[in-house]
Each structure stands twice: as C-alpha cells, then as structure tokens.
Amino acid sequence: MIRLEPRNPYDPLRPIPIEPRPGPFRPPREYPVGQEELGRMLKEILDKLTLIENRLKTIEEHLKSR
C-alpha cells in the first residue's frame, strides 16, 4: 500500500519549482541558410537602410529650408 503525503497549502516563501520555459527563438541549427540566401538577405537589409537614410536626408533638407 502506497501512502501519499498530504499536499501542503501554497507557501509564498517556498514556491513550487517551475520548469524553465523554452526561449522564443529556435536554435540556429533549425534555420539552415545558404551563403546565397544570406547574401540576398543582407542586400535587402542594406537596401532598406539606404532607403531610410535617403528619406531622413530629404526630411532634414526640408526642415533646413524652413
């Protein structure tokens, strides 16, 4: 006969251990990216940053002319 010990009420000074939650990102090995795709992604990022820079320059020039 197995006897189970009665469960103690919740004690805030001794909380129940919690399992660590998985991180929001997958490990890098689950994202196989080839060199060509990596180059394409970096080019796309550079193009977007260049576009943002040009827009900021246009706004800066517009504000200077006021």
Secondary structure, DSSP 4 states (H G I P E B T S, - for coil): -PPPPPPPPP-TTSPPP-PPPPPSS--GGGS---HHHHHHHHHHHHHHHHHHHHHHHHHHHHHHH-
